[in-house]
Amino acid sequence: MKTFDHTGKVIAVTGGSRGIGEAIVRRLCEEGAHVFATFNSQPERAQNIANEIIESGGRVTFLQVNVGDEESVKGFVEAVVTQGGRVDGLVNNAGITKDGLIMRMNAKDWQDVIDTNLTGVFYTCKAVARPMMSQRAGRIVNIGSIVGLQGNAGQVNYSSAKAGLVGLTKSLARELASRNVFVNCIAPGLVETDMTDKLTDEQRASFFGNIPMKRAAHPDEIASVVSFFMASESSYITGQVLNVDGGLAM
Ligand code: NDP
């Protein structure tokens, strides 16, 4: 589906090899962008997606990146700017969960989730800030979560990282707005991906019971909102958190 026109734009997307990130990559490519996407552990999957996009006329480049490693992130952004010539957009989508009630959560499970889901976003934003400020143009979209706003039992690590993204989004939006660089956050509710495949039937039923639309989102329903934030149609919006959650939090 084509909604907005991103012809000629260069957009970086972390975690593009599965789930929401894959849908974002496919959408932005269909809309004309040259997308530089990352994978971490699944090169074959990334290669298959790239082949399909390129066969249908799109432009995509997949690179292996660990967002929790600053040098890896710097190398990624340098590759985007060198090969793409500029960087118009950044979508911070890569994320992991390591759930457990606090009494059973060890320090590593806490740290791994903070490193990937929050510190990784600091690294990518820091790396794109200079080129975007020099261009006097740029869009950053952070994929947060409704649990960063509401909390969730069993996810103190994940919800803390996602709550941190809200502060990062608003602070960075204030720092960069005068340079025409806008920063927003999308907070999805439940989305059908590998991440939510781990939920038990009981957890799923309990989630659906609380969602006014009584269903999970399709990843494409998150991708279309990312596309909007990348488009000229959202030119007066920065520092916002938009819930895309079927009415779960209101
Ligand atoms: P998936 O588990 O399906 O995919 C995660 C993606 O992140 C993969 O592409 C993976 O790469 C990549 N990734 C994981 N760790 C790293 C790392 N250290 N460095 C670089 N890339 C990494 O996740 P979803 O699509 O479900 O979630 C995407 C985002 O949306 C996450 O930020 C998540 O927190 C958020 N979200 C998801 C919700 C849901 O219901 N699914 C709800 C709310 C928010 P690879 O496969 O190559 O390892």
Residues whose N, C-alpha, C, O or C-beta is under 5 A from the ligand:
A	BS01	NDP	G15 G16 S17 R18 G19 I20 G21 T38 F39 N40 S41 Q42 V65 N66 V67 G68 N93 A94 G95 I96 T116 I143 G144 S145 P188 G189 L190 V191 T193 D194 M195 T196
